[in-house]
Structures are given as structure tokens and as C-alpha cells.
Amino acid sequence: MIPTAIRSAQAVLLSLLCACGPGSGGEPSGPTATPQIQESRANVLPEGFPRDIPVPGDRTVVLSLTQPGGQTVYARSKTPEVKLREAFVEGLKSSGWAIVACHHSSGPEGPMTVIAAAKPPAFTSVTIGPGREPRTKTRYDYVISVAKTGGRTPAGPSATCAPAGRGADPPLPRTPGSAGQ
């Protein structure tokens, strides 16, 4: 079973990512307005970005977004995708994050890897692979999203995040009524 804390974290993270999508503008509107999003195009990590989330030394931050529930950083790196994946997985694990999922797929601009990790009271996802920031179309090589959620680290299998075709990650158990059931 995927614990409620992880499902909640995924929902919060998805809302963070959706709030930054094309045409959102980040401005609140209507009765269900979301909080104002602080945006920066400076080549720095946003204030309050967790120090225990690894980031490559050769990064160039192309955009960062902050709102009360978390932060998202779009960045460029000259580090190859395989090395980025290894650095994020090992860096997260060594900082006490539990890798709860890892998924390899093809994105519109090339192969992508999504790593999800939990360390209460936060949940983070790292998307590694080429893409374009939705509003400005600025190229990026990876995206880090962090959501403050509460809850505890799930028990059970930990994803390994092996490269596609080299020892797939174990499937995470599903709850009744979840996607794919």
C-alpha cells in the first residue's frame, strides 16, 4: 500500500507543478485562489531551499518558484544524465531521504528519469532529462520540486533507480482503487 502521507505528498507536489504550468501566470484568481508564487530568474537556489537536497556544482538555475507549500527549481547542467541520476540518488540517500519511486520514460525532448523521495515533513521529486520551462520555453536539464507535507517515511521496498534495462526497480504496492487497478 502506498501510505496516505505519500499520496498526499504526491497531490501537493502535483499542485505545485500544475500551478506553474502554461498560462497559469502564478496569479491567484477566483474563490479557490492559490497563494502568490514568487519567481526568480537569478542563477541562485531560492531562499530556504533545503540544504539536504543535492544539487550539481555546475548548475545554472534558469528559474525558481516558491510558494507556501514548497519550491521548484529548473536548472541546466553539463553533467551527463546518468551521472546526474547517480548523484541525486546517492546524495538523497546519504542525506536521509528514502527513495520511494523511480521511473524512466521518454519525454518530448528525450529520455527522462523521475525520482521521488520522502524525508518527513517533506517530499521531493527530481525530474532528470531535457525539457523547456512551460512559460518562457527556457531549456533545462533537470527540475527539483520540494513539498512540505508532514507524515512519516513509508516502510517497505526502496526504489533503486537503476538505469532503464539494468535491473528494474521493484514495483511499489498499490492501494485498491489506485491507477492501474
C-alpha positions as CSV (number, residue, x, y, z in Angstrom):
1,M,0.0,0.0,0.0
2,I,1.2,3.5,-0.7
3,P,0.8,5.3,2.6
4,T,-1.6,8.3,2.8
5,A,1.3,10.6,3.5
6,I,2.9,9.7,0.2
7,R,-0.4,10.1,-1.7
8,S,-0.8,13.5,0.0
9,A,2.7,14.5,-0.9
10,Q,2.2,13.5,-4.5
11,A,-1.0,15.6,-4.6
12,V,0.8,18.6,-3.1
13,L,3.7,18.1,-5.4
14,L,1.4,17.8,-8.4
15,S,-0.4,21.0,-7.4
16,L,2.9,22.8,-7.2
17,L,3.8,21.6,-10.6
18,C,0.4,22.4,-12.1
19,A,0.4,25.8,-10.6
20,C,3.4,26.6,-12.6
21,G,2.1,25.3,-15.9
22,P,1.5,27.2,-19.1
23,G,-0.9,30.1,-18.8
24,S,-1.1,29.9,-15.0
25,G,0.8,33.2,-14.6
26,G,1.1,32.4,-10.9
27,E,-1.6,35.0,-10.0
28,P,-4.4,34.0,-7.7
29,S,-8.0,34.3,-9.1
30,G,-11.4,33.3,-8.0
31,P,-12.7,31.8,-4.8
32,T,-10.1,28.9,-4.8
33,A,-7.1,31.2,-5.4
34,T,-3.7,29.7,-4.8
35,P,-1.1,31.7,-2.9
36,Q,1.1,34.1,-4.9
37,I,4.1,32.3,-6.4
38,Q,7.5,34.1,-6.0
39,E,9.5,33.7,-9.2
40,S,13.2,34.3,-9.7
41,R,15.4,34.0,-12.8
42,A,18.6,34.7,-10.8
43,N,21.2,31.9,-11.0
44,V,20.8,31.0,-7.3
45,L,18.8,28.5,-5.4
46,P,15.7,30.1,-3.7
47,E,15.9,31.3,-0.1
48,G,15.1,28.4,2.2
49,F,15.8,25.7,-0.3
50,P,16.6,22.5,1.7
51,R,20.4,22.0,2.2
52,D,20.0,18.3,2.3
53,I,18.8,18.1,-1.3
54,P,21.9,17.5,-3.5
55,V,22.4,19.9,-6.5
56,P,25.2,19.6,-9.0
57,G,28.0,22.1,-8.6
58,D,27.9,23.0,-12.2
59,R,24.2,24.0,-12.1
60,T,22.8,27.1,-13.8
61,V,19.4,27.9,-12.2
62,V,17.2,29.2,-15.1
63,L,14.0,29.6,-12.9
64,S,12.9,29.1,-9.3
65,L,9.4,29.2,-8.0
66,T,8.4,29.4,-4.3
67,Q,5.0,29.3,-2.7
68,P,4.0,28.4,0.9
69,G,3.8,24.7,0.2
70,G,7.2,24.3,-1.5
71,Q,9.6,25.2,-4.2
72,T,10.5,24.2,-7.7
73,V,13.9,24.8,-9.4
74,Y,14.6,24.5,-13.1
75,A,18.3,24.1,-13.9
76,R,20.9,23.3,-16.5
77,S,24.0,21.2,-16.1
78,K,26.8,19.9,-18.2
79,T,26.8,16.7,-16.2
80,P,25.6,13.7,-18.2
81,E,22.1,12.4,-17.4
82,V,23.5,9.1,-16.0
83,K,25.9,10.9,-13.6
84,L,23.1,13.3,-12.6
85,R,20.8,10.4,-11.7
86,E,23.6,8.7,-9.7
87,A,24.5,11.9,-7.9
88,F,20.8,12.7,-7.0
89,V,20.1,9.1,-5.8
90,E,23.3,8.8,-3.7
91,G,23.1,12.4,-2.4
92,L,19.4,12.0,-1.3
93,K,20.1,8.6,0.3
94,S,23.2,9.9,2.2
95,S,21.1,12.9,3.4
96,G,18.5,10.6,4.9
97,W,15.9,10.7,2.2
98,A,14.1,7.5,1.3
99,I,13.8,6.9,-2.4
100,V,10.2,5.8,-2.8
101,A,9.9,5.7,-6.6
102,C,11.9,5.9,-9.7
103,H,10.5,5.9,-13.2
104,H,12.2,6.0,-16.6
105,S,10.3,7.2,-19.7
106,S,10.6,9.1,-22.9
107,G,9.7,12.8,-22.8
108,P,9.0,15.1,-25.6
109,E,12.7,16.1,-25.8
110,G,14.4,12.8,-24.9
111,P,14.7,10.2,-22.1
112,M,13.6,11.2,-18.6
113,T,14.0,9.8,-15.1
114,V,11.7,10.9,-12.2
115,I,13.0,10.2,-8.7
116,A,10.6,10.6,-5.8
117,A,11.9,10.7,-2.2
118,A,10.5,11.3,1.2
119,K,12.0,12.8,4.4
120,P,9.3,14.0,6.8
121,P,8.0,16.5,6.7
122,A,8.9,16.9,3.1
123,F,8.6,15.1,-0.2
124,T,10.7,15.8,-3.3
125,S,10.8,14.8,-6.9
126,V,13.7,15.2,-9.3
127,T,13.0,15.0,-13.0
128,I,16.2,14.5,-15.0
129,G,16.0,14.9,-18.7
130,P,15.8,17.7,-21.3
131,G,12.8,20.0,-21.3
132,R,11.6,23.5,-21.6
133,E,10.2,25.6,-18.8
134,P,6.4,26.0,-19.6
135,R,6.1,29.8,-19.7
136,T,9.4,31.0,-21.1
137,K,10.4,27.9,-23.0
138,T,13.8,28.2,-21.4
139,R,15.7,24.9,-21.8
140,Y,16.5,22.9,-18.6
141,D,18.3,19.6,-17.9
142,Y,16.5,18.8,-14.6
143,V,13.8,20.0,-12.3
144,I,13.7,19.7,-8.5
145,S,10.4,20.1,-6.7
146,V,10.0,20.1,-2.9
147,A,6.8,20.0,-1.0
148,K,6.3,20.3,2.8
149,T,3.7,17.6,3.7
150,G,4.0,16.1,7.1
151,G,3.7,12.4,7.7
152,R,6.3,9.7,8.1
153,T,8.6,7.8,5.7
154,P,6.9,4.8,4.2
155,A,8.0,1.3,5.2
156,G,8.7,-1.3,2.6
157,P,10.8,-1.5,-0.5
158,S,13.1,1.3,-1.5
159,A,13.5,2.1,-5.2
160,T,17.0,1.6,-6.6
161,C,16.7,3.9,-9.6
162,A,18.7,1.6,-11.8
163,P,19.2,2.8,-15.4
164,A,16.5,1.5,-17.7
165,G,17.2,-2.1,-18.8
166,R,19.7,-2.7,-16.0
167,G,17.7,-4.2,-13.1
168,A,14.3,-2.5,-12.9
169,D,13.1,-1.0,-9.7
170,P,10.6,-3.2,-7.8
171,P,7.0,-2.2,-8.4
172,L,5.6,-0.3,-5.4
173,P,2.4,-1.9,-4.0
174,R,-0.8,-0.2,-4.9
175,T,-3.9,0.6,-2.9
176,P,-7.3,-0.6,-4.0
177,G,-8.8,1.9,-6.4
178,S,-5.4,3.4,-7.4
179,A,-4.4,3.9,-11.0
180,G,-3.8,0.6,-12.8
181,Q,-6.2,-1.5,-10.7
